[in-house]
Amino acid sequence: MSVPAFNMRELIEAGVHFGHKTKRWNPRMAPYLYGVRNDIHIIDLGKTVPMLHAALKAVHDTIAQNGRILFVGTKRQATDPIAEAAKRCGQYYINQRWLGGLLTNWKTISTSINRLREVNDILANPDKSGLTKKELLLVAREQIKLEAALGGIKDMGGSPDAIFVIDTPKEFIAIQEARKLGIPVFGVIDSNSDPDFIDFPIPGNDDSVRSIELYCDLVARTVL
């Protein structure tokens, strides 16, 4: 099969059906909501299953054409799953902070990536650098900052062919940049999201670690 198998029971066990409290909802999500329980919107998994399958199929087709996928998720719960999934399948990620212009001003980002490579080279051979211990300490601090911001994309080599996003409201700048460049967006849409800006929406919980791990695992397995 072109995409990994999953079923509704797995989604329920991961808590994919739990949305936000009703007061935080976006009315544009109404078609993807099943109802309300204890003042919390319940996402209609009957919609999620085929839409998740369609998104995974599109990821598969992108990779089949040698495309590159950028995993994006900077909220605390997504930081580790995003990085682990991207690394596992040989793709790219941003999991700390989205730098404005990361997609639309790649030339500037490339300059910073080149600096990261220079810093890594210096620290790989500190004795040959000609720098003092104090200067090397400053370089090490610079490396930490650059690695956190750009480590996940340092080998991407250019704009990705698609982005996969956890928490679309939080990552709206990334989505805007992708849309401006015509880069398809795969995004998990919780009850507070706006589905109109996502090319391949996946209705589901974007706060639960188990849910996030499930989405990331399915995308990574599809790539592999």
Buried (B, 14 or more C-beta within 10 A) or exposed (E): EEBBEBEEEEBEEBBBBBBBEEEEBBEEBEEBBBEBEEEBBBBBBEBBBEBBBBBBBBBBEBBEEEBBBBBBBBBEBBBBBBBBBBBBBEBBBBBBEBBEEBBBEBEEBBEBBEBBEBBBEBBEEBEEBEBEEEEBEEBEEBBEEBBEBBBBBBEBEEBBBBBBBBBBBBBBBBBBBBBEEEBBBBBBBBBBBBBEBBBBBBBBBBBBBEBBBBBBBBBBBBBE
